[in-house]
């Protein structure tokens, strides 16, 4: 079989392929040493091998549990998608995706997600835009209207992360796609050595306990200038955001500008005394794909008495291709898959993913060319509503 999982003894060749494909320098001897002493479990890697046994293309399949409609469900990320230039346009990546999808189906995975280099490219595999995060750039002085005089402490390496975890769970766990964060994910976000890496984590607390946190990375902006890149900002209540902004204003003596990522629905320009002070642009645009349509529909929030049918087109996963009849009675959801028949709504699996996650409402989805509504719009509008969607990890 030309596509299979990559074994530990093949990781050096995997690293070499990644180095060539992404054009970054690699020290072979240092890489060999790192691989030998690395005790951490290796994220699953899958590769395409030609008849001569040469690894020609590969990808990484990091495994997570993600939040979906109040449940934890298995999710697999797609990362490190790469191929050697001399073997491109031979269909290796498509073969890898087909094998990876089959592996996901057999493992009970419900969704998959990725950060694309090209949205058009990954749409070929059923992925679709699922989130937009706005990146705001502003001078620290623009936050002068905010004040925070409460308790703040810097979280140093080795200290308990319980306060951060409490804020994270309060802030993110109502968002679809939010990852169940493990210690390894926290290490990746916070860094291993705050003083060496210049990544500083601050926890704000009020009378009710932890209320917000800010993870800030310092960046050189000139010989004597620094800017601050907020890696993550989270808060328990809306007031926590303004408190965090008040704390960030304290940094005006150290930093000239800040970059702050905020999800849709947080109107930062409307909070500032002068909206012209801030520049905004889309910072992240990850994509997602539903792997198990039936399970995703079963877990979707429904109102009692809801009944509707969907005709779903999925050219890659036959399990998802067909007509799904959904009903909710007495709080119990049932889903029946049919090969054919009339449907209230016809759509591609890509748009269905957006509706399931709540990135699009039904009325927004109706603008798309692949969507055709025949009947039962009132029910569909009540089921497919806007939700908070936020992929909290990078891979």
C-alpha positions as CSV (number, residue, x, y, z in Angstrom):
1,X,0.0,0.0,0.0
2,X,1.6,3.3,-1.0
3,X,0.0,5.2,1.9
4,X,0.6,4.2,5.5
5,X,1.4,5.6,8.9
6,X,5.0,6.7,9.4
7,X,7.0,4.7,11.9
8,X,9.3,6.3,14.6
9,X,12.4,5.2,12.8
10,X,11.2,7.0,9.7
11,X,10.7,10.4,11.4
12,X,14.1,11.7,10.3
13,X,13.1,11.3,6.6
14,X,9.8,12.9,7.5
15,X,11.6,15.9,9.0
16,X,13.8,16.1,5.9
17,X,10.8,16.2,3.6
18,X,9.2,19.0,5.7
19,X,12.4,21.0,5.6
20,X,12.5,20.8,1.8
21,X,8.8,21.5,1.3
22,X,8.6,24.5,3.7
23,X,12.2,25.7,2.9
24,X,13.5,25.9,6.5
25,X,17.0,24.9,7.5
26,X,17.5,21.6,9.3
27,X,20.6,20.3,11.1
28,X,20.5,16.5,10.5
29,X,22.7,15.7,13.5
30,X,20.8,17.8,15.9
31,X,17.5,16.5,14.6
32,X,18.7,12.9,15.1
33,X,19.7,13.7,18.7
34,X,16.3,15.3,19.4
35,X,14.4,12.3,17.9
36,X,16.5,9.9,20.0
37,X,15.8,11.6,23.3
38,X,12.3,12.8,22.7
39,X,10.1,11.0,25.2
40,X,6.9,12.7,24.2
41,X,4.4,10.6,22.2
42,X,4.7,11.4,18.5
43,X,1.7,12.9,16.9
44,X,0.4,10.5,14.2
45,X,2.1,11.1,10.8
46,X,0.9,9.5,7.5
47,X,2.9,9.3,4.3
48,X,2.9,8.3,0.7
49,X,5.7,6.0,-0.4
50,X,6.5,5.3,-4.0
51,X,7.5,1.9,-5.5
52,X,11.1,2.4,-4.4
53,X,10.1,3.1,-0.8
54,X,10.8,6.8,-1.0
55,X,8.6,9.0,1.2
56,X,7.2,11.5,-1.3
57,X,4.4,13.3,0.6
58,X,3.1,13.4,4.2
59,X,0.9,15.1,6.8
60,X,0.5,15.2,10.5
61,X,-2.8,14.1,12.2
62,X,-2.8,15.6,15.7
63,X,-5.7,14.2,17.8
64,X,-7.9,16.4,20.0
65,X,-11.2,16.5,21.8
66,X,-13.2,19.6,20.8
67,X,-16.3,21.3,22.1
68,X,-19.4,20.8,20.0
69,X,-22.9,21.9,21.2
70,X,-21.9,21.3,24.8
71,X,-20.3,17.9,24.2
72,X,-16.7,16.8,23.9
73,X,-16.2,15.0,20.6
74,X,-13.1,13.6,18.8
75,X,-11.4,15.9,16.3
76,X,-8.4,15.4,14.1
77,X,-6.3,18.3,12.9
78,X,-4.5,18.4,9.6
79,X,-1.0,19.8,9.7
80,X,2.4,19.6,7.9
81,X,0.9,18.8,4.5
82,X,3.9,18.6,2.3
83,X,5.3,16.8,-0.8
84,X,8.7,16.7,-2.4
85,X,8.8,19.0,-5.5
86,X,10.0,16.2,-7.8
87,X,6.9,14.1,-7.0
88,X,4.2,16.7,-7.1
89,X,1.0,16.6,-9.2
90,X,0.9,12.8,-9.0
91,X,-2.1,12.5,-6.6
92,X,-0.1,11.6,-3.5
93,X,-1.8,14.2,-1.2
94,X,-5.3,13.1,-2.4
95,X,-4.4,9.5,-1.6
96,X,-3.2,10.5,1.8
97,X,-6.4,12.4,2.5
98,X,-8.5,9.4,1.5
99,X,-6.6,7.1,3.8
100,X,-6.7,9.7,6.6
101,X,-10.4,10.1,6.3
102,X,-10.9,6.4,6.4
103,X,-8.8,6.2,9.6
104,X,-10.9,9.0,11.1
105,X,-14.2,7.3,10.3
106,X,-13.0,4.0,11.8
107,X,-11.9,5.9,15.0
108,X,-15.2,7.7,15.5
109,X,-13.9,11.2,14.7
110,X,-16.7,13.7,14.3
111,X,-14.9,16.8,12.9
112,X,-11.5,17.6,11.3
113,X,-9.9,21.1,11.1
114,X,-6.9,22.8,9.6
115,X,-5.2,26.1,8.9
116,X,-5.0,26.4,5.1
117,X,-2.4,27.9,2.9
118,X,-5.2,28.2,0.3
119,X,-8.9,27.8,1.1
120,X,-9.6,26.8,-2.5
121,X,-7.2,24.0,-2.3
122,X,-8.7,22.4,0.8
123,X,-12.2,22.8,-0.4
124,X,-11.4,19.9,-2.8
125,X,-11.3,17.7,0.2
126,X,-14.5,18.9,1.8
127,X,-13.1,21.6,4.2
128,X,-14.7,25.0,4.5
129,X,-14.1,28.3,6.3
130,X,-15.3,28.0,9.9
131,X,-14.0,31.0,11.8
132,X,-12.6,34.4,11.4
133,X,-10.6,36.1,14.1
134,X,-9.9,39.8,13.9
135,X,-6.4,41.1,14.6
136,X,-6.4,44.6,16.0
137,X,-3.3,46.8,15.9
138,X,-3.2,49.9,18.1
139,X,-0.8,52.1,20.0
140,X,-0.8,51.3,23.7
141,X,-1.8,54.9,24.4
142,X,-5.2,54.2,22.7
143,X,-6.1,52.3,25.8
144,X,-5.7,55.3,28.1
145,X,-9.4,55.4,28.9
146,X,-9.2,52.0,30.6
147,X,-8.0,51.6,34.1
148,X,-7.5,48.5,36.2
149,X,-6.3,48.7,39.8
150,X,-7.1,45.1,40.9
151,X,-4.9,42.2,41.6
152,X,-2.5,41.0,38.9
153,X,0.3,38.4,39.1
154,X,2.7,37.1,36.5
155,X,2.5,33.3,36.1
156,X,6.1,32.1,36.3
157,X,7.4,28.8,34.9
158,X,6.5,25.9,37.2
159,X,3.6,27.7,38.9
160,X,0.1,26.3,39.0
161,X,-2.1,27.0,36.0
162,X,-5.3,26.5,37.8
163,X,-6.4,30.1,37.6
164,X,-5.6,30.2,33.8
165,X,-7.6,27.0,33.3
166,X,-10.6,28.4,35.2
167,X,-10.7,31.5,33.0
168,X,-10.1,29.4,29.8
169,X,-13.0,27.1,30.6
170,X,-15.4,30.0,31.4
171,X,-14.4,31.9,28.3
172,X,-14.0,29.3,25.6
173,X,-16.0,26.2,26.4
174,X,-19.3,27.6,25.0
175,X,-17.5,27.9,21.6
176,X,-17.8,25.1,19.1
177,X,-14.3,23.9,18.0
178,X,-12.7,24.9,21.3
179,X,-10.0,22.3,22.2
180,X,-9.9,20.4,25.5
181,X,-6.6,21.9,26.5
182,X,-3.9,19.6,28.0
183,X,-0.7,20.6,29.8
184,X,1.3,20.2,26.5
185,X,-1.0,22.7,24.9
186,X,-0.5,25.2,27.7
187,X,3.3,24.8,27.4
188,X,3.1,25.5,23.6
189,X,1.1,28.7,24.3
190,X,3.0,30.0,27.3
191,X,6.5,28.9,26.4
192,X,9.0,27.0,28.6
193,X,11.1,30.0,29.8
194,X,9.3,33.3,30.1
195,X,12.5,35.3,30.6
196,X,14.4,33.8,27.7
197,X,11.5,33.7,25.2
198,X,10.0,37.0,26.4
199,X,6.5,35.5,26.7
200,X,4.7,36.9,29.8
201,X,1.5,35.6,31.2
202,X,-0.6,37.7,33.6
203,X,-3.6,36.5,35.6
204,X,-6.1,39.1,36.8
205,X,-8.3,38.3,39.9
206,X,-11.3,40.0,41.5
207,X,-13.4,39.2,44.6
208,X,-14.9,36.2,42.8
209,X,-11.5,34.7,41.8
210,X,-9.7,34.6,38.5
211,X,-11.3,37.0,36.0
212,X,-9.0,37.3,33.0
213,X,-5.6,36.5,31.6
214,X,-3.3,37.9,29.0
215,X,-0.4,36.0,27.3
216,X,1.9,38.6,25.8
217,X,5.0,38.1,23.6
218,X,7.5,40.9,23.2
219,X,8.8,41.7,19.7
220,X,11.6,44.0,18.6
221,X,10.3,47.0,16.5
222,X,13.5,48.9,16.2
223,X,16.8,49.4,18.1
224,X,15.1,50.8,21.1
225,X,11.4,49.9,20.5
226,X,9.2,47.0,21.4
227,X,5.8,46.0,20.4
228,X,3.6,43.5,22.2
229,X,1.8,40.6,20.4
230,X,-1.1,39.3,22.5
231,X,-1.0,35.5,21.9
232,X,-4.3,35.0,23.9
233,X,-6.7,37.0,25.9
234,X,-9.5,35.5,27.9
235,X,-12.0,36.7,30.4
236,X,-14.8,35.4,32.5
237,X,-17.2,38.3,31.9
238,X,-17.3,41.2,29.5
239,X,-15.9,43.4,32.3
240,X,-12.9,41.1,32.4
241,X,-12.0,42.3,28.9
242,X,-12.0,46.0,29.8
243,X,-10.0,45.1,33.0
244,X,-7.5,43.3,30.8
245,X,-7.3,46.3,28.5
246,X,-6.7,48.5,31.5
247,X,-3.8,46.3,32.6
248,X,-2.3,46.4,29.1
249,X,-2.3,50.2,29.3
250,X,0.2,49.9,32.1
251,X,2.6,48.7,29.5
252,X,2.8,52.0,27.6
253,X,6.3,52.7,29.0
254,X,7.6,49.4,27.5
255,X,5.7,48.9,24.3
256,X,4.7,51.2,21.4
257,X,2.0,49.1,19.8
258,X,-0.1,46.1,20.6
259,X,-1.6,43.4,18.4
260,X,-4.7,41.8,20.0
261,X,-6.7,38.9,18.5
262,X,-10.5,38.9,19.2
263,X,-13.3,36.7,17.9
264,X,-16.3,38.0,16.0
265,X,-18.8,39.7,18.3
266,X,-16.2,41.7,20.4
267,X,-16.5,45.3,19.2
268,X,-13.1,46.7,20.2
269,X,-13.4,49.9,18.0
270,X,-16.7,50.7,19.7
271,X,-15.0,50.6,23.1
272,X,-12.2,53.0,22.3
273,X,-12.4,56.8,22.7
274,X,-11.0,57.2,19.2
275,X,-11.8,54.4,16.7
276,X,-9.3,55.8,14.2
277,X,-6.5,54.6,16.6
278,X,-7.1,51.0,15.7
279,X,-6.4,49.0,12.5
280,X,-8.3,45.8,12.0
281,X,-7.7,42.8,9.7
282,X,-8.7,39.2,9.6
283,X,-6.0,37.3,11.4
284,X,-7.0,33.7,11.2
285,X,-9.3,31.8,8.9
286,X,-9.2,28.1,9.7
287,X,-11.3,25.5,8.0
288,X,-13.2,22.5,9.3
289,X,-15.0,19.4,7.9
290,X,-17.6,17.2,9.4
291,X,-16.5,13.6,9.2
292,X,-19.6,11.9,10.7
293,X,-22.7,13.8,9.6
294,X,-25.1,11.5,11.5
295,X,-23.3,11.8,14.8
296,X,-23.0,15.6,14.4
297,X,-26.8,15.9,13.8
298,X,-27.5,13.6,16.8
299,X,-25.5,15.9,19.0
300,X,-26.8,19.2,17.5
301,X,-29.1,21.2,19.8
302,X,-32.7,20.8,18.7
303,X,-36.0,22.1,20.1
304,X,-38.6,19.5,21.0
305,X,-40.8,18.7,18.0
306,X,-38.2,19.6,15.4
307,X,-38.5,17.6,12.1
308,X,-36.6,18.2,8.9
309,X,-34.7,16.5,6.1
310,X,-31.3,17.3,4.5
311,X,-29.9,16.1,1.3
312,X,-26.1,16.2,1.7
313,X,-23.5,15.8,-1.1
314,X,-20.1,14.5,-0.1
315,X,-18.0,13.2,-2.9
316,X,-15.3,11.7,-0.7
317,X,-17.1,10.1,2.3
318,X,-20.1,7.9,1.1
319,X,-21.4,7.7,4.7
320,X,-22.2,11.4,4.5
321,X,-23.8,11.3,1.0
322,X,-27.6,11.0,1.0
323,X,-30.7,12.2,2.7
324,X,-30.8,12.6,6.5
325,X,-34.2,12.7,8.3
326,X,-33.9,14.3,11.7
327,X,-36.5,14.5,14.4
328,X,-36.5,15.5,18.1
329,X,-39.2,14.1,20.4
330,X,-39.2,14.3,24.1
331,X,-35.7,15.8,24.0
332,X,-34.3,12.7,22.1
333,X,-32.9,13.3,18.7
334,X,-33.0,10.5,16.0
335,X,-31.4,10.5,12.6
336,X,-32.3,8.2,9.7
337,X,-30.1,8.1,6.6
338,X,-31.9,7.4,3.3
339,X,-30.3,6.9,-0.1
340,X,-32.9,9.1,-1.8
341,X,-36.1,11.1,-1.4
342,X,-37.4,14.6,-1.0
343,X,-35.5,17.0,1.3
344,X,-36.3,20.3,2.9
345,X,-32.7,21.5,2.3
346,X,-30.1,20.4,-0.2
347,X,-26.5,21.4,0.3
348,X,-22.8,20.4,0.0
349,X,-21.0,18.9,3.0
350,X,-18.8,22.0,3.2
351,X,-21.8,24.3,3.9
352,X,-23.3,21.8,6.2
353,X,-20.2,22.0,8.3
354,X,-20.6,25.7,8.6
355,X,-24.2,25.3,9.7
356,X,-23.5,22.5,12.2
357,X,-20.8,24.6,13.9
358,X,-22.8,27.8,13.7
359,X,-20.4,29.8,11.7
360,X,-23.3,30.6,9.3
361,X,-27.0,30.8,10.1
362,X,-29.5,29.3,7.7
363,X,-30.3,32.7,6.2
364,X,-26.6,33.4,5.6
365,X,-26.1,30.0,4.1
366,X,-28.9,30.6,1.6
367,X,-26.6,33.0,-0.2
368,X,-24.4,30.1,-1.3
369,X,-24.8,28.5,-4.7
370,X,-24.7,25.0,-3.3
371,X,-27.7,25.5,-1.0
372,X,-31.3,24.9,-2.2
373,X,-34.2,25.3,0.3
374,X,-37.5,23.6,-0.6
375,X,-39.6,23.8,2.6
376,X,-39.7,23.8,6.4
377,X,-37.7,27.0,6.6
378,X,-39.0,28.0,10.0
379,X,-37.8,24.8,11.6
380,X,-34.4,25.0,9.8
381,X,-33.9,28.6,11.0
382,X,-34.5,27.6,14.6
383,X,-32.0,24.7,14.4
384,X,-29.2,26.3,12.4
385,X,-28.4,29.5,14.3
386,X,-25.2,31.5,14.7
387,X,-22.9,30.2,17.4
388,X,-19.6,31.2,18.8
389,X,-16.9,29.2,16.9
390,X,-13.3,29.4,18.0
391,X,-10.5,27.0,17.3
392,X,-8.2,27.5,20.3
393,X,-5.1,25.6,19.3
394,X,-2.6,25.9,16.4
395,X,-1.2,22.9,14.6
